[in-house]
Amino acid sequence: EKIDLIFTGMTNTSLSSMVSKGYLVELDEYLADTGAPVAEAVGDYIRGGQVAGKTYSIPTLRDLATSAGIMFLKSYVDKYNIDTESISEWSDLTDVLRIIKEGEGESFTPMFLNGSQYTSFMSAFSDPLGDSLGTLAPGTDDTTVVNRFETEEYREMIELIRSWYEAGYINMDAATTTALWQEAAQAGTAACWPNNMKPGQVENQANMIGQEMVGVHIGKDIVTTSSLQSAMWSIPYQAQDPERSMMLL
């Protein structure tokens, strides 16, 4: 079909795949002329829409950062007088989880974890580049792609989570469960869970289950390639007049 602009992102097809199949128009010449205001508005984030140094998509301007942290049911924060201000790293949670575990009993697992929440830990130290295998270190200009599983940061994170698991701080079926945090919270079987900490998340989740919550940011908020590529605009090869498509954009 003859389409002037298409939304690239939130699909199962990667940007690099669409480019390799010739679906998208290269945008650099248009960004240097008609699209100059677009390039100025997006700034360095334009790199999120590039493949092999050429621009094929324009990231949208929105909440671009990935923000990780931990979500607590406020009742446990109050009950055990947890100083959430003292939590700035994942390792700071160890003593908190121990206190809750000792207070609630052997059968209680303070942290609920499933496969999707595992990514909250991983986003703390690398840009997954979409597939979570080859990664970039966040907060640096080093564009060397490394194997995530060979990094020291990955080893330290896995050892920390493993220690929590062995101590009974995490549900035993964390690797296989399809249950959601809502179920654990409402069943009274968990006090906290790792979570994306975007603005409004605490209020949103509190409304979902009708209980007060306390959210704690952990680590730095980072902008990843994946977050940029989840919502972008491109000009498809079917566009009759790419120049006017750029004018509209």
FENCOR-V250713 format. One record per backbone hydrogen bond with DSSP energy under -0.5 kcal/mol. NH is the residue of the N-H (numbers start at 0). CO is the residue of the C=O. If there is no record, write none. Layout:
NH_CO, NH_CO
This chain:
2_0, 5_233, 7_5, 7_231, 8_6, 13_11, 17_13, 18_14, 19_15, 20_16, 21_18, 22_17, 24_234, 26_54, 29_26, 30_26, 31_27, 32_29, 34_29, 35_32, 36_33, 37_34, 38_34, 39_35, 40_36, 41_37, 42_38, 44_41, 45_42, 46_43, 47_44, 48_45, 49_46, 50_53, 53_50, 55_48, 56_48, 57_232, 58_56, 59_230, 61_59, 63_61, 65_221, 66_64, 67_65, 68_194, 69_215, 70_192, 71_69, 71_213, 72_190, 73_71, 73_211, 75_72, 76_72, 77_73, 78_74, 79_75, 80_77, 81_76, 83_81, 85_82, 86_83, 87_85, 91_88, 92_89, 93_90, 95_91, 96_92, 97_93, 98_94, 99_95, 100_96, 101_97, 102_98, 103_99, 104_100, 107_104, 108_188, 109_107, 110_168, 111_191, 114_176, 117_113, 118_115, 119_116, 120_116, 120_117, 121_117, 122_118, 123_120, 124_121, 125_121, 126_135, 127_125, 130_127, 131_127, 134_145, 135_126, 139_136, 142_140, 145_134, 147_132, 147_145, 149_146, 150_147, 154_150, 155_151, 156_152, 157_153, 158_154, 159_155, 160_156, 161_157, 162_158, 163_159, 164_160, 165_161, 166_162, 167_164, 168_163, 169_163, 170_110, 173_170, 175_172, 176_172, 182_179, 183_179, 184_180, 185_181, 186_182, 187_183, 187_184, 188_183, 189_183, 190_109, 191_109, 192_70, 193_111, 194_68, 196_66, 200_197, 203_199, 204_200, 205_201, 206_202, 207_203, 208_204, 209_205, 210_205, 213_71, 215_69, 217_67, 218_87, 221_65, 223_221, 227_223, 228_224, 229_225, 230_227, 231_7, 232_57, 233_5, 235_233, 236_22, 238_235, 243_240, 244_240, 245_241, 246_242, 247_243, 248_244
